Amino acid sequence: MPYDTIKYAVEDQVATITLNRPHRLNAFTYEMGDEIIAALDLADADDDVKAIIFTGESPAFCAGADLSTGAETFNMVAQARESGEFDETDPKWRDKGGLLNLRIWNTLKPVIGAINGAAV
């Protein structure tokens, strides 16, 4: 599966997920969250993968949430409420970072963080 914000590789029974937005210090986006969850699903489904390593493309591990859209970064739910589109039972409105944390927690393989550079 091609990814835009991460790299996924398997070598010697270890899957490596590399955050790959070095121009933004690997700042987290909703797209990155979706891609990481998909990569974790792939690793869990592969019996040859025995462990998963997370790292970041140099020069940083992760600068935290990508705030390049300013206040709009956090306005998605507020705008959906105003438009009437918001449905709290729909998982698409869940916090992507929270969903990712739950997915890592439920991963079937050991997860190792290879923290290189800044980590926010």
C-alpha positions in Angstrom: 0.0 0.0 0.0 1.4 3.4 -0.9 1.6 6.0 1.9 2.1 9.8 1.7 3.0 10.6 5.3 4.8 7.5 6.5 7.1 4.8 5.3 6.4 1.1 6.0 9.1 -1.6 5.7 9.6 -5.1 7.0 13.1 -6.6 7.5 14.2 -9.5 9.7 10.6 -10.0 11.0 10.5 -6.3 12.2 8.1 -3.8 10.8 9.3 -0.2 10.8 6.9 2.6 10.6 8.7 5.9 9.8 6.9 9.2 10.2 7.8 10.9 6.9 7.0 14.6 6.8 10.5 15.9 7.5 9.7 19.3 6.0 7.2 19.7 8.9 9.3 17.8 11.5 7.0 14.9 11.0 4.1 16.8 12.5 1.0 14.6 13.0 -2.0 15.0 10.6 -5.3 13.2 10.3 -4.0 11.6 7.1 -0.9 10.3 9.0 -3.1 8.9 11.7 -5.1 6.9 9.1 -1.9 5.7 7.5 -0.4 4.6 10.7 -3.5 2.7 11.7 -3.5 1.0 8.3 0.2 0.1 8.7 -0.5 -1.4 12.2 -3.4 -3.4 10.7 -0.9 -4.7 8.0 1.7 -5.6 10.6 -0.8 -7.4 12.8 -2.1 -9.4 9.9 1.5 -10.5 8.9 2.5 -13.6 10.9 6.1 -13.0 9.8 6.2 -9.6 11.7 7.2 -10.2 15.3 7.7 -6.5 16.4 7.0 -3.0 15.3 9.4 0.0 15.5 8.2 3.6 15.2 10.7 6.2 14.2 10.8 9.6 12.4 12.5 10.8 9.3 15.4 13.1 10.2 15.7 15.7 11.6 13.0 14.9 14.2 10.8 12.2 15.6 7.6 14.2 15.7 6.8 17.9 16.3 3.3 17.0 17.7 0.1 18.1 15.9 0.5 19.9 12.6 -0.9 23.4 13.5 -0.1 24.9 10.1 -3.8 25.6 9.5 -4.0 27.7 12.7 -7.3 27.7 14.6 -8.8 25.6 11.8 -6.8 22.6 13.1 -9.3 22.2 16.0 -12.5 23.6 14.3 -13.6 20.5 12.4 -16.1 19.3 15.0 -17.3 22.9 15.8 -18.0 23.5 12.1 -19.8 20.1 11.8 -21.9 21.0 14.8 -22.9 24.3 13.2 -23.8 22.7 9.9 -25.7 19.9 11.5 -23.3 17.3 10.1 -22.0 16.2 13.5 -23.2 12.8 14.8 -21.4 11.8 18.0 -22.1 8.1 17.3 -20.1 8.3 14.1 -16.4 7.3 14.7 -15.2 9.7 12.1 -15.5 12.5 14.6 -13.4 10.8 17.2 -10.0 12.4 18.0 -7.5 10.9 15.6 -4.7 10.9 18.1 -6.9 9.1 20.6 -7.9 6.5 18.0 -4.3 6.0 17.1 -3.4 5.5 20.8 -6.2 2.9 21.2 -5.0 1.1 18.0 -1.4 1.0 19.3 -2.7 -0.3 22.6 -4.6 -3.1 20.8 -1.7 -4.1 18.6 -0.9 -7.8 18.7 2.9 -7.2 18.4 5.4 -5.5 20.7 5.8 -1.8 19.8 9.1 0.0 20.2 9.8 3.7 19.9 13.1 4.7 18.3 12.9 8.3 19.3 15.3 10.4 17.2 15.5 14.1 17.6 12.6 16.3 18.8 9.6 14.6 20.2 6.6 16.7 21.2 
